[in-house]
């Protein structure tokens, strides 16, 4: 196979290979994506240094990054059919605490006609991890990319030492102006070191992921494992909420995990006579679409207490309740755990019917609300949304 | 008044005759209901206002082509809800992708296959362009019988052919196609039933 036959284009020192008849070929490479619309406002520095295909990074010491084009390790195609070219090589050292680091790939393009971005990835040791984000030409100026979650959202088994294809629906990037995309951002949010390669970035008009079908097939949506990102599996924000003097601190830590690896959610609360506190995970896009829970019948999560005997309410909010900043409570956790919260992991299953007359077509959040004065610590893991079977959907209609 | 309307009709007919010819596009299957979402990356769902209700299931119970079709159950009420109008119900599928409206220039009709569980079920087709999308509504066709060979929904598969021109929308910026169980579809203003749809296509 000659370079000419593959239609390779030299861009930024790398050969972006366009093939036909391979998994690589069903999209277009970056050089074929339309450029930014005319008169897109750009800072002088963006005009001078921003170049499509450019890679780089950012770090606060002692965190560090490395980014260069590697012509020794590259993806040779599903059948080894691709000619020699270069791949992106990223390396990071994320120090504990505040010091951050990340890398980027400048796109400088109008992606509004595309639905999916794909690329191939391979780690040096496996287990490398990062959050994926996007900057449009506005957010780039305030250095505020929109992140859609961890790489584990798109590769559930994580990065390995084998080449794997990452498929990301562009609709996940809710917020950026897709007609004025500046960059893809890789944020190293977990402490440690890693090295990996990215190759064959391509853009597709087709939506290559059928998430509804995947959820339907497995019978549930794993909303959060708390392992790799503060965002849940829908890419939505999660956090503690509080009104003084009540407080709650949420953290994702190994000590809170269920199982041998990963992290769990640790909630440390101190509920006073006044104020309120708890934790939420959003189901809706902020200023965007709400989530349709009508195909689901229950939520499930694992819980244990640091001392046992901890208590909380389980709430959900639809669009209306989210607007007023409150939620409907299904009841106390003890209602679903006859022995209450103990120091041993237990599964809580809450039928959505227990939340009463919410608008399940427009759901906003799931809430853990600490209602009873006192302090304590609870651990949560593996939040699931359990789907109705087709039979259950039809039965509910007839009833 | 009748003369004015008649003149308008002739004027519209002339306008159609004199319109520049547009190259016809190859048929585009919007949804064959085999997967969890449509083929244009758009969301699909029911829309309901109580007390009316609707349910959509991509089912393998029946199919015209492939292995699956869309089952729509509807229960349109005539009383209750806003303005005591019985609320509303139906199904929509987005042909826009994010902020990108769909340019249907070159397509002249919307086709799909339909059959009823009992026969005599009825609905209208709705189409929304950017304007109608922004107000959350759509332009409705006439009851579906007009577009079916048998003149009504039966228990056999029939192909419905609905001219896009009948919607008077901006086909360069289509947003949504809908199946609307409107009160006007039913003699008493209310109706309940099950229909199956397959291979929603722009031709």
Interface residues (C-beta under 8 A of the other chain):
Chain A: X112 X113 X115 X169 X170 X171 X178 X179 X206 X207 X210 X211 X212 X213 X214 X215 X216 X289 X292 X361 X390 X393 X394 X397
Chain B: X35 X36 X37 X39 X41 X43 X45 X46 X48 X53 X55 X57 X59 X73 X97 X98 X99 X100
